[in-house]
Amino acid sequence: MDFKHVPVLYEECMDNLMIKPDGIYVDGTLGGGGHAFGIGSRLNENGMLIGIDRDIDAINAAGKRLSELKCRVELIHNTYANIKDILEELGVSEIDGALLDIGVSSFQLDNKDRGFSYMHDAPLDMRMNRDDGFSAYDVVNRYDRKQLQEIIRKYGEEKWASRISDFIVKKRQNAPIETTGQLVEIIKAAIPASARRDGPHPAKRTFQAIRIEVNGELDQIEKAADEFCDVLAPGGRLCIITFHSLEDRIVKEAFNRRLDPCTCPKEFPVCVCGKISDVVKVTGKPVIAGNEELETNPRSRSAKLRVIEKKR
């Protein structure tokens, strides 16, 4: 299956990265390679593009797309949270900019065999890296009721988390829940009909929650937001696109800690810890898609871009 990916907030990312033709840039969420191609096409033969993805299918597909670029291209099958180890292996000490487009890619959603979508019946999987041993099947069939309720409520912000977890536990007593289609029907049965008439697909929040749990996504974001700042060269910028409030909150708080690293008690009249910020805020409120993009790319509706810059 081919990657079909419309890069979200594309122009806004290219503008905010302030790409230098001979710089070193990282796309930590390679996906279909749309953002990466935009970055790479602005680099000359002295520039370097590092593309990272947990999904080997993304690496293989993007490799073909990026092969025509003039710059040096390094594609890494890993997670962006391991940026420091990745750069060390490449012999790179600092980078001039980086982009993270958080969450599941269009390819993964559209490939029904991967089990990310509640619109296709498929095995319960949801692994971004298919070498991982832990999948959605394990969450759905092995987590106890309290664990299920907690992740569905926390990661899916689903008010029917208690009923959904009850229905899952009851259903799997007869036989394991094997497919996304089975899970969707359980969720629909758990949510009262009156609550299903409005809003998004009834399974959307639960599927999001399970996917986040399977891939440890929120822990990855928190670690990466800090470590990417560490490896930025002076004047280098980090752009992070998020798609729901949990992700955006983590990025906002991580950036704020970096902007104000002082650990002194609030009652102290002056700072004595000596910790000073090494970054400056580029975006106050997050950048969101304009009307034109909203009309052509529905995925951009919930996208928020935050940008931070290493002090010069």
C-alpha positions as CSV (number, residue, x, y, z in Angstrom):
1,M,0.0,0.0,0.0
2,D,1.3,3.5,-0.9
3,F,1.6,6.3,1.6
4,K,-0.9,9.0,0.9
5,H,-0.3,11.8,3.3
6,V,-1.2,15.5,3.1
7,P,1.2,17.3,5.4
8,V,-0.6,19.3,8.0
9,L,0.3,23.0,8.5
10,Y,2.9,22.5,5.8
11,E,3.7,26.1,5.0
12,E,3.6,27.2,8.6
13,C,6.2,24.5,9.5
14,M,8.5,25.4,6.6
15,D,8.3,29.1,7.5
16,N,8.9,28.5,11.2
17,L,11.9,26.2,10.7
18,M,13.7,29.0,8.9
19,I,15.6,26.4,6.9
20,K,19.3,27.1,6.1
21,P,20.4,25.4,2.8
22,D,23.4,23.8,4.5
23,G,21.8,23.0,7.8
24,I,21.0,19.7,9.6
25,Y,17.3,19.0,10.1
26,V,15.3,16.2,11.7
27,D,11.8,15.0,10.8
28,G,11.2,12.8,13.8
29,T,7.8,11.5,12.5
30,L,8.6,10.7,8.9
31,G,5.3,9.1,7.9
32,G,4.7,9.6,4.2
33,G,7.6,12.0,3.9
34,G,5.6,15.0,3.1
35,H,7.1,17.4,5.6
36,A,10.5,15.7,5.1
37,F,10.5,16.3,1.4
38,G,9.6,20.0,2.0
39,I,12.6,20.4,4.3
40,G,15.0,18.4,2.1
41,S,14.0,20.3,-1.0
42,R,15.2,23.5,0.7
43,L,18.6,22.0,1.5
44,N,21.7,21.9,-0.8
45,E,24.3,19.2,-1.2
46,N,26.0,20.3,2.1
47,G,22.7,20.0,4.0
48,M,21.5,16.9,5.9
49,L,18.0,15.5,6.5
50,I,17.5,12.9,9.2
51,G,14.2,11.1,9.0
52,I,13.0,8.9,11.9
53,D,10.0,6.6,12.2
54,R,9.0,3.6,14.3
55,D,7.2,2.1,11.3
56,I,9.5,0.3,8.8
57,D,6.9,0.7,6.1
58,A,7.2,4.5,6.5
59,I,11.0,4.3,6.2
60,N,10.8,2.2,3.0
61,A,8.1,4.3,1.4
62,A,9.7,7.7,2.3
63,G,13.1,6.4,1.1
64,K,11.8,6.3,-2.4
65,R,10.2,9.7,-2.3
66,L,13.3,11.3,-0.8
67,S,15.9,9.7,-3.1
68,E,15.8,12.6,-5.5
69,L,16.9,15.2,-3.0
70,K,20.3,16.8,-3.3
71,C,21.1,16.8,0.4
72,R,22.4,13.9,2.5
73,V,19.5,11.8,3.7
74,E,19.7,9.5,6.7
75,L,16.6,7.3,7.5
76,I,16.4,5.8,10.9
77,H,14.1,3.0,12.1
78,N,13.7,4.2,15.7
79,T,11.5,6.4,17.9
80,Y,12.1,10.2,17.9
81,A,12.4,10.1,21.7
82,N,15.8,8.4,21.3
83,I,17.1,11.5,19.4
84,K,20.3,11.8,21.4
85,D,21.3,8.2,20.7
86,I,20.4,8.6,17.1
87,L,22.5,11.7,16.6
88,E,25.5,10.1,18.5
89,E,25.5,7.2,16.1
90,L,25.4,9.6,13.1
91,G,28.3,11.6,14.6
92,V,26.1,14.7,14.8
93,S,26.5,17.0,17.8
94,E,23.7,19.5,17.2
95,I,20.9,20.2,14.7
96,D,19.5,23.4,13.1
97,G,15.9,22.4,13.4
98,A,13.4,19.6,13.9
99,L,9.8,18.8,13.3
100,L,7.5,16.4,15.1
101,D,4.0,15.6,13.7
102,I,2.6,13.6,16.6
103,G,0.1,10.7,16.4
104,V,-1.0,8.1,14.0
105,S,-0.2,8.7,10.3
106,S,-2.7,8.7,7.5
107,F,-1.1,5.6,6.1
108,Q,-1.5,3.7,9.3
109,L,-5.2,4.7,9.6
110,D,-5.9,3.9,5.9
111,N,-4.1,0.5,6.0
112,K,-6.9,-1.6,7.5
113,D,-4.6,-4.5,8.3
114,R,-2.9,-2.4,11.0
115,G,-5.9,-2.2,13.3
116,F,-5.7,1.6,13.9
117,S,-9.1,2.4,12.4
118,Y,-12.5,1.9,13.8
119,M,-13.8,2.1,10.2
120,H,-12.3,-1.2,9.1
121,D,-12.5,-4.7,10.6
122,A,-9.0,-6.0,11.3
123,P,-7.0,-7.8,13.9
124,L,-6.5,-5.8,17.1
125,D,-3.0,-4.5,16.6
126,M,-2.3,-0.7,16.6
127,R,1.5,-1.1,16.9
128,M,3.5,1.7,15.2
129,N,6.5,-0.6,15.3
130,R,5.4,-4.1,14.4
131,D,8.5,-5.6,16.0
132,D,7.0,-4.7,19.4
133,G,5.5,-7.6,21.2
134,F,2.7,-5.7,22.9
135,S,-0.4,-4.8,21.0
136,A,-4.0,-3.7,21.3
137,Y,-5.0,-7.3,21.7
138,D,-3.1,-7.4,25.0
139,V,-4.7,-4.2,26.3
140,V,-8.2,-5.3,25.4
141,N,-7.9,-8.9,26.6
142,R,-5.5,-8.7,29.5
143,Y,-6.0,-5.4,31.3
144,D,-8.3,-5.6,34.3
145,R,-11.5,-3.5,34.5
146,K,-9.9,-0.8,36.5
147,Q,-6.9,-0.5,34.1
148,L,-9.1,-0.3,31.1
149,Q,-11.3,2.3,32.7
150,E,-8.3,4.4,33.6
151,I,-6.7,4.5,30.2
152,I,-10.0,5.0,28.3
153,R,-10.8,7.9,30.6
154,K,-7.3,9.4,30.8
155,Y,-6.1,9.0,27.2
156,G,-9.5,9.0,25.4
157,E,-11.2,11.6,27.7
158,E,-14.2,9.3,27.3
159,K,-17.0,9.9,29.9
160,W,-18.4,6.4,29.3
161,A,-15.1,4.8,30.2
162,S,-16.6,2.9,33.1
163,R,-19.4,1.3,31.0
164,I,-17.1,0.5,28.1
165,S,-14.6,-1.3,30.4
166,D,-17.5,-3.2,32.0
167,F,-18.8,-4.3,28.6
168,I,-15.3,-5.3,27.4
169,V,-14.6,-7.4,30.5
170,K,-18.0,-9.1,30.3
171,K,-17.7,-9.9,26.6
172,R,-14.2,-11.4,26.8
173,Q,-15.3,-13.9,29.4
174,N,-16.8,-16.0,26.7
175,A,-13.9,-15.7,24.2
176,P,-11.0,-13.3,23.5
177,I,-11.9,-10.1,21.6
178,E,-9.9,-10.5,18.3
179,T,-10.9,-7.7,15.9
180,T,-11.5,-4.0,15.7
181,G,-15.0,-4.8,14.5
182,Q,-15.8,-6.7,17.6
183,L,-14.5,-3.9,19.8
184,V,-16.5,-1.3,17.9
185,E,-19.7,-3.3,18.5
186,I,-18.9,-3.6,22.2
187,I,-18.3,0.2,22.5
188,K,-21.6,1.0,20.7
189,A,-23.5,-1.3,23.0
190,A,-21.9,0.3,26.0
191,I,-22.7,3.9,25.0
192,P,-26.5,4.8,25.3
193,A,-28.1,5.5,21.9
194,S,-29.0,9.0,22.9
195,A,-25.2,9.8,23.5
196,R,-24.3,8.2,20.1
197,R,-26.4,10.5,18.0
198,D,-24.2,13.6,18.3
199,G,-20.4,14.1,18.1
200,P,-17.7,11.9,16.7
201,H,-17.8,8.1,16.0
202,P,-18.6,6.4,19.4
203,A,-15.4,4.3,19.2
204,K,-13.0,7.2,18.4
205,R,-12.0,8.1,21.9
206,T,-11.5,4.5,23.1
207,F,-9.4,3.6,20.0
208,Q,-7.3,6.7,20.6
209,A,-6.8,5.7,24.2
210,I,-5.8,2.1,23.4
211,R,-3.4,3.3,20.6
212,I,-1.7,5.8,23.0
213,E,-1.3,3.0,25.6
214,V,0.1,0.5,23.1
215,N,2.7,2.8,21.8
216,G,3.5,4.8,25.0
217,E,3.0,8.0,23.0
218,L,2.6,10.6,25.8
219,D,5.8,9.5,27.5
220,Q,7.6,9.8,24.2
221,I,6.4,13.4,23.7
222,E,7.4,14.5,27.2
223,K,10.9,13.1,26.8
224,A,11.4,14.3,23.2
225,A,10.2,17.9,23.9
226,D,13.1,18.3,26.3
227,E,15.8,16.3,24.5
228,F,15.2,18.0,21.1
229,C,15.8,21.3,22.8
230,D,19.1,20.0,24.2
231,V,20.4,19.2,20.8
232,L,19.3,22.3,19.0
233,A,22.1,24.6,17.7
234,P,21.9,28.3,18.7
235,G,19.0,29.8,16.6
236,G,17.7,26.3,15.9
237,R,13.9,25.7,16.1
238,L,11.7,22.9,17.2
239,C,8.2,22.6,15.7
240,I,5.7,20.2,17.3
241,I,2.3,19.5,15.8
242,T,-0.3,17.9,18.1
243,F,-3.8,16.7,17.5
244,H,-5.6,16.5,20.8
245,S,-5.6,18.3,24.1
246,L,-3.5,15.7,26.1
247,E,-0.6,16.0,23.6
248,D,-0.8,19.8,23.3
249,R,-0.8,20.2,27.1
250,I,2.3,18.0,27.5
251,V,4.2,20.1,24.8
252,K,3.0,23.4,26.3
253,E,4.1,22.4,29.8
254,A,7.4,21.0,28.6
255,F,8.1,24.3,26.7
256,N,7.1,26.3,29.7
257,R,9.5,24.4,32.0
258,R,12.2,25.1,29.5
259,L,11.3,28.8,29.3
260,D,11.2,29.1,33.1
261,P,13.5,26.4,34.6
262,C,13.8,28.0,38.1
263,T,13.1,25.5,40.8
264,C,13.2,28.0,43.7
265,P,10.1,28.1,46.1
266,K,7.6,30.7,45.0
267,E,8.1,32.6,48.3
268,F,11.7,33.3,47.5
269,P,12.1,37.0,46.6
270,V,15.0,36.2,44.1
271,C,16.2,33.1,42.3
272,V,19.0,31.3,44.0
273,C,19.0,28.0,42.0
274,G,20.9,29.7,39.1
275,K,18.9,27.9,36.4
276,I,18.3,30.1,33.4
277,S,16.4,29.5,30.2
278,D,18.3,28.5,27.1
279,V,15.2,28.9,24.8
280,V,12.8,31.6,23.6
281,K,9.2,31.2,22.7
282,V,8.3,31.7,19.0
283,T,4.6,31.0,19.2
284,G,2.4,32.3,22.0
285,K,-0.9,30.7,21.1
286,P,-0.5,27.6,18.9
287,V,-0.7,28.0,15.2
288,I,-3.8,26.5,13.7
289,A,-4.9,25.7,10.1
290,G,-6.5,28.4,7.9
291,N,-9.8,28.1,6.2
292,E,-8.3,27.0,2.9
293,E,-6.4,24.0,4.5
294,L,-9.5,23.1,6.6
295,E,-11.5,22.7,3.4
296,T,-9.0,20.5,1.7
297,N,-7.5,18.5,4.6
298,P,-10.0,17.5,7.4
299,R,-7.2,16.1,9.5
300,S,-5.9,19.6,10.0
301,R,-9.0,20.6,12.0
302,S,-7.5,19.7,15.4
303,A,-3.9,20.4,14.6
304,K,-1.9,22.8,16.8
305,L,1.7,23.9,16.1
306,R,4.0,25.1,18.8
307,V,7.5,26.4,18.1
308,I,10.4,27.1,20.4
309,E,13.9,28.4,19.5
310,K,17.3,27.9,21.1
311,K,18.9,31.1,22.3
312,R,21.6,32.5,20.0
